[in-house]
């Protein structure tokens, strides 16, 4: 079977992202179905990346604040 580049890109997404994309997109097909699934799947993947970046940022901030507190307590 020959798949279009859009279908191939969609199938390259992880299975859990594809499942979420199908859940969000529903059964409405205003454009080709693989285009809708790729669009939604890409959005889900992007949101996960943003969440991961935010978690890493706040983990670094928490570690920095904990180190500063430890320094302050040691000086007292």
C-alpha positions as CSV (number, residue, x, y, z in Angstrom):
1,X,0.0,0.0,0.0
2,X,1.3,3.5,-0.9
3,X,0.6,6.1,1.7
4,X,0.6,9.9,1.1
5,X,3.2,12.0,3.0
6,X,0.4,13.2,5.2
7,X,-0.6,9.7,6.1
8,X,3.0,8.7,6.7
9,X,3.5,11.7,9.0
10,X,0.4,10.9,10.9
11,X,1.3,7.3,11.3
12,X,4.8,8.4,12.6
13,X,3.1,10.0,15.6
14,X,3.0,7.8,18.7
15,X,-0.1,5.6,19.1
16,X,-1.4,7.5,22.1
17,X,-1.2,10.8,20.3
18,X,-3.0,9.3,17.2
19,X,-5.7,8.0,19.5
20,X,-6.2,11.4,21.1
21,X,-6.2,13.0,17.7
22,X,-9.0,10.7,16.5
23,X,-10.9,11.4,19.7
24,X,-10.7,15.1,19.3
25,X,-11.2,15.2,15.5
26,X,-14.4,13.1,15.7
27,X,-15.9,11.9,12.4
28,X,-16.1,15.3,10.7
29,X,-14.2,15.3,7.4
30,X,-14.1,18.8,6.0
31,X,-10.7,18.0,4.4
32,X,-9.0,14.7,4.0
33,X,-9.2,12.6,7.1
34,X,-5.4,12.1,7.4
35,X,-5.0,15.9,7.2
36,X,-7.4,16.4,10.1
37,X,-5.7,13.7,12.1
38,X,-2.2,15.0,11.4
39,X,-3.3,18.5,12.4
40,X,-4.8,17.4,15.7
41,X,-2.0,15.0,16.4
42,X,0.6,17.6,15.8
43,X,-1.3,20.0,18.2
44,X,-1.4,17.3,20.9
45,X,2.3,16.6,20.5
46,X,3.1,20.4,20.7
47,X,1.1,20.7,23.9
48,X,2.9,17.9,25.4
49,X,6.3,19.4,24.5
50,X,5.2,22.8,26.1
51,X,4.1,21.0,29.2
52,X,7.4,19.2,29.4
53,X,9.4,22.4,29.0
54,X,7.3,24.1,31.7
55,X,7.9,21.1,34.1
56,X,11.6,21.3,33.4
57,X,11.7,25.0,34.0
58,X,9.8,24.8,37.3
59,X,11.9,21.9,38.5
60,X,15.0,24.0,37.9
61,X,13.4,27.0,39.7
62,X,12.5,24.8,42.7
63,X,16.0,23.4,42.9
64,X,17.5,26.9,42.8
65,X,15.1,28.2,45.5
66,X,15.8,25.2,47.7
67,X,19.6,25.8,47.3
68,X,19.2,29.4,48.3
69,X,17.1,28.5,51.3
70,X,19.7,26.0,52.4
71,X,22.4,28.6,52.1
72,X,20.3,31.1,54.1
73,X,19.6,28.5,56.8
74,X,23.4,27.7,57.0
75,X,24.2,31.3,57.5
76,X,21.8,31.6,60.5
